[in-house]
Amino acid sequence: MTISTALGIIGYPIGHSISPIFQQAALDNLDIGAQYRAYEVDPADVGSFVGSLRADSVSGINVTVPHKEAVMPFLDEIDEWAAEAGAVNTIVNRSGHLTGYNTDGYGFLRALRESGGLEPAGKTALILGAGGSARGVVQALLRADIGALTIANRTLARAQSLAELAGPRGVEANAISLPSPEAGPAALSADLIVNCTSLGMRHGPDEDASPLRPEEIPPTALVYDLVYNPMQTPLLRVAELAGANTLGGISMLVYQGAASFEIWLERPAPVGVMMDAALAAMRQRESGA
Ligand SMILES: NC(=O)c1ccc[n+]([C@@H]2O[C@H](COP(=O)([O-])OP(=O)(O)OC[C@H]3O[C@@H](n4cnc5c(N)ncnc54)[C@H](OP(=O)(O)O)[C@@H]3O)[C@@H](O)[C@H]2O)c1
């Protein structure tokens, strides 16, 4: 398979992605006559697909699960955030030269500040999960001068390896198991709780599960769930019961996409248009779910 549009997204599967909806809305809003399409690329075909991005007609693509690491050997250059994350979610084609970026951490921080109203510098955070998204979140929080971190994960060794990123930045980081008796106290002393597990995700491993109980959530915390499908997750429901502020994963999704748009087209993305399109798409899916 090769790319046949100027822009797009690759994944496997890809049918669930709402990126084509809000990216196309942005292109249309600015009267840019380009198409953004979803491409379901088999893992065996990633190299040849990435090779097709060097064509003059191509501006770039987004990359999602499971190709974020697999595309890296086929690129000419990798920017600092992507190299640190060990994952690429955006590729730009500049006259046949392919550069890989990672806008997930940027999108996470922008959503945290602009939609969640929380400045992380000096704060205490509890990160639930230690997979690909948790790595990006931890790196972003370290860059934003978070004060202290606890990383809680089902597989403790993965939390421990993520916590090791904090040492060189002089930040205190603990790794604990999830669930464990330490998780509740860690949550109760946190200013920010971020769910980076797939618990609560529609069609995920446990879509009705919340990683924390209401009595473990302080009303002063911001509870930020990266899961965006459904928009109201079990954790966000529990956090509302506890009186905490909440933030779902849609704004991060839109902000990381807006950052990709700005890299490809070198002009400001119409973020409001993208957000409205993303929310409308999610509401439509949820009403038909
Ligand atoms: N809003 C956004 O823009 C955005 C961006 C990226 C990801 N996300 C969402 O974030 C979630 C995680 O994505 P990811 O890429 O980090 O996935 P991942 O790399 O597969 O990591 C999954 C994490 O969830 C944990 N987990 C899975 N099943 C579990 C269970 N039954 N009980 C407890 N823990 C469990 C895993 O623990 P183990 O290490 O023990 O396996 C791991 O920490 C997904 O729902 C994804 O849609 C949202």
The ligand as a Tripos MOL2 file, in Angstrom:
@<TRIPOS>MOLECULE
LIG
   48    52     1     0     0
SMALL
NO_CHARGES

@<TRIPOS>ATOM
      1 N1         -5.8300   11.1250   24.6240 N.am      1 LIG1
      2 C1         -4.8270   10.7880   23.8580 C.2       1 LIG1
      3 O1         -4.3980   11.5590   22.9890 O.2       1 LIG1
      4 C2         -4.1660    9.4540   24.0700 C.ar      1 LIG1
      5 C3         -2.8570    9.2470   23.6000 C.ar      1 LIG1
      6 C4         -2.2600    7.9960   23.8380 C.ar      1 LIG1
      7 C5         -2.9630    6.9940   24.5080 C.ar      1 LIG1
      8 N2         -4.2280    7.2430   24.9370 N.ar      1 LIG1
      9 C6         -4.9950    6.2000   25.6600 C.3       1 LIG1
     10 O2         -4.2210    5.7830   26.7740 O.3       1 LIG1
     11 C7         -4.4430    4.4020   27.0370 C.3       1 LIG1
     12 C8         -3.1090    3.6720   27.1770 C.3       1 LIG1
     13 O3         -2.4110    3.7540   25.9330 O.3       1 LIG1
     14 P1         -0.8940    3.2430   25.7680 P.3       1 LIG1
     15 O4         -0.5040    3.5570   24.3770 O.co2     1 LIG1
     16 O5         -0.0520    3.7180   26.8830 O.co2     1 LIG1
     17 O6         -1.0940    1.6650   25.9210 O.3       1 LIG1
     18 P2          0.0080    0.5620   26.3080 P.3       1 LIG1
     19 O7          1.3730    0.9980   25.9140 O.co2     1 LIG1
     20 O8         -0.5290   -0.7200   25.7720 O.co2     1 LIG1
     21 O9         -0.0440    0.5040   27.9280 O.3       1 LIG1
     22 C9         -1.1910    0.0070   28.5770 C.3       1 LIG1
     23 C10        -1.0890    0.2520   30.0780 C.3       1 LIG1
     24 O10        -2.3070   -0.1740   30.6860 O.3       1 LIG1
     25 C11        -2.0040   -1.1750   31.6660 C.3       1 LIG1
     26 N3         -3.0810   -2.1700   31.6820 N.ar      1 LIG1
     27 C12        -3.6090   -2.7990   30.6000 C.ar      1 LIG1
     28 N4         -4.5800   -3.6460   31.0000 N.ar      1 LIG1
     29 C13        -4.6610   -3.5510   32.3470 C.ar      1 LIG1
     30 C14        -5.4720   -4.1800   33.3340 C.ar      1 LIG1
     31 N5         -6.4130   -5.0770   32.9990 N.pl3     1 LIG1
     32 N6         -5.2690   -3.8350   34.6310 N.ar      1 LIG1
     33 C15        -4.3330   -2.9120   34.9660 C.ar      1 LIG1
     34 N7         -3.5320   -2.2920   34.0820 N.ar      1 LIG1
     35 C16        -3.6980   -2.6140   32.7870 C.ar      1 LIG1
     36 C17        -0.6820   -1.7630   31.2380 C.3       1 LIG1
     37 O11        -0.0710   -2.3970   32.3660 O.3       1 LIG1
     38 P3          1.1070   -3.4860   32.1590 P.3       1 LIG1
     39 O12         2.3750   -2.7160   31.9440 O.co2     1 LIG1
     40 O13         1.0850   -4.2440   33.4220 O.co2     1 LIG1
     41 O14         0.7300   -4.3230   30.9630 O.co2     1 LIG1
     42 C18         0.0450   -0.5100   30.7560 C.3       1 LIG1
     43 O15         0.5410    0.2410   31.8360 O.3       1 LIG1
     44 C19        -5.3210    3.8800   25.8900 C.3       1 LIG1
     45 O16        -6.6550    3.8300   26.3240 O.3       1 LIG1
     46 C20        -5.1730    4.9480   24.8120 C.3       1 LIG1
     47 O17        -6.3270    5.0660   23.9980 O.3       1 LIG1
     48 C21        -4.8340    8.4520   24.7240 C.ar      1 LIG1
@<TRIPOS>BOND
     1     1     2 1
     2     2     3 2
     3     2     4 1
     4     4     5 ar
     5     4    48 ar
     6     5     6 ar
     7     6     7 ar
     8     7     8 ar
     9     8     9 1
    10     8    48 ar
    11     9    10 1
    12     9    46 1
    13    10    11 1
    14    11    12 1
    15    11    44 1
    16    12    13 1
    17    13    14 1
    18    14    15 2
    19    14    16 1
    20    14    17 1
    21    17    18 1
    22    18    19 2
    23    18    20 1
    24    18    21 1
    25    21    22 1
    26    22    23 1
    27    23    24 1
    28    23    42 1
    29    24    25 1
    30    25    26 1
    31    25    36 1
    32    26    27 ar
    33    26    35 ar
    34    27    28 ar
    35    28    29 ar
    36    29    30 ar
    37    29    35 ar
    38    30    31 1
    39    30    32 ar
    40    32    33 ar
    41    33    34 ar
    42    34    35 ar
    43    36    37 1
    44    36    42 1
    45    37    38 1
    46    38    39 2
    47    38    40 1
    48    38    41 1
    49    42    43 1
    50    44    45 1
    51    44    46 1
    52    46    47 1
@<TRIPOS>SUBSTRUCTURE
     1 LIG1         1 GROUP 0 **** ****
